[in-house]
Amino acid sequence: MYAQEENMAGKPRTSSSPAGPRPQIATWGQRAGACLIDFLILLPFVVLDEMVKAHMASSGLYAGTSGGAAVASALLMLGLMVVWIWNVVVQQGRTGQTVGKETMKIRLVGASSGEPVGKGRCFARQTAHLLDALPLFTGYLWPLWDENRQTFADKAARTVVVQM
């Protein structure tokens, strides 16, 4: 997982970051809890959007009439995307933690460096979560039996989720 060094005998040994011992890998339960918290942050946008769409359907706005409800729905979805990108790409890329991960006291780090991976790699990892959904969401369950508790996306992005 972290970078390898050679000990006095010339044999490789696994080292942690210079700050101290290697952190424990986060459990599947901690990861699932963090994911649930991150979902709950987005839930108000989804609920309000569904209420707006229900109003649009009952008012006949889907029949071609434009109105404030359609704009409100679009703004809610834009807000959802902005919050998601801030939380999962920007914040997690910079600190290794989403709001959910911070609450669960875990963080995403590079498998070899032990440091936050940056926005670009975080975005690539989120995109790679499509692999976790195929087949039958097996990739999301993979940490239950994987030695480093990694999803397929973690393996593709060379990341691990560790306890704080």
N, C-alpha and C positions, 0 to 999 in steps of 0.2 A: 504494500500500500504506500507508505511514504518512501522517500529516497533511500537508497542503500549506501552504506559506507563499508569500509573494510576495517575489521578490528586489528589488534596487534598481530594476530596470527595470519593475517592476510585473507581471512574468510569474510564473506559479506555478512553484514548484520543490518537489520532493519532499524532505522533511526526515526525519531519523530522530529518535529520542528525543533529549532534550537531552544524554544521556550520551555520544553519539558517533555514529560512522557506522552506517548501516543494516546490520543483520546479514544474512548470506547465508541464503537459503531452504534448508531441509534437503532432502537428496536423497530420492528414493523408497526407496533402499536403507537409509538411516538410519532412515526412518520404519518400514519393514518390520522392521528389526532391533529397534527399540524395541517394536513390537507383539509380536514373537516373545518377547522377554524378559518382557513383561507377561503373555503367555499362560503361559509357563513357571512364573511365580509361582503361577498358579491350578491348574496341572496336578496337584500332589499332592492337592488336594481332589477333583478329578475321578477320579483313579486310586483313591484310598481309597473314594470313593463307589461306584465300579464293583465294587470288591472286596466291599463290604458288600452290594450288590445281588446279586452272584453267590452270596454266602453265604445271603441271604434266599431266593433261588430254589432253591438246593439243599436248604434246610431246610424248604421248604414255607411260608415266612412270607408269601408272596404270596397264599396260599390263604385269607387272612383272619385268620391268627394274628398278633397284635401282639407286639412284642418289642423288645428293646434295639437290634437291628439297624436297625429302621425309624426309631427315634429317632436313632441314630448317623448314618444317611443324611440325615435332615432337618437335623441339626446341621452336618454337613459342607457341605451346600448353603447353609445360613445363613452359615457361615464364609466360603465362596466369595464370596457376595454382599457381605459386610462388607468383605473384603479388596479386592474389585473397586471398590466405592464409595469406599473410602478412597483407593485408588491413582488411579483414573481421574477421580473427581469432586472429592473434597476436596483431595488433594495436588496434582493437576494444576491445579485451579482456583485454588489459593493461590500455587503457585510456577511454574506453567506446565510442570511436569515430572512424569511418572509415573516409577516406578523404571526402566523401560525407556528413557524419554527421557533421564533423568539419565545412565544408562550410555552412551547413544549421543551424549551432549553436544548435545542439541537441546531445544527447548522450544516450547510452544504459547503464542501471544500474540494479542492483538487485532490485526486487520489495520490499523486506523487508529491505535491507541495504542502498540503494541509492548509492552504490559504484559500480565501474566496476566489471564485473563478472569473469574475468579470461579467459585464452585461452580455457581450457577444456569445460567450460560451453558455451562459445561462439561457439565452434565447434558443441556442442550438439544442440544449438539453430539453427544454420545454417542447420544441418541435419533435425531438426524438421520442417523446412520450407517446407519439402515435404508434411506435413499435410496441409499447407496453399494452396497448389496447388489442393487439393482434397476437395470436388468436384468443378470443374469449377473455381478454384482460389478464392473461397469464403473467405478463411482465410486471404488473402491479403486485402480484402475489409472489414473484420471484424472490424478493428479499426474505421470505419466510424460510427458504432453504439454501440461499446463497451464502457462501463463507463471509463475504464482505457486506451482505444484506443490500445488494445493489439491484435496481431495476435494470431493464434493458437500456433505458435512456442513460442511467448512470454509467453503465459500461461503455456506451457509445461516446459519452462526453468525458469519460475518465474522471468521474466524481464519486464521492462517498458522502453520506450524511452521518455526522458524528454528534455525540453528546457533548454538552458544554461542561 
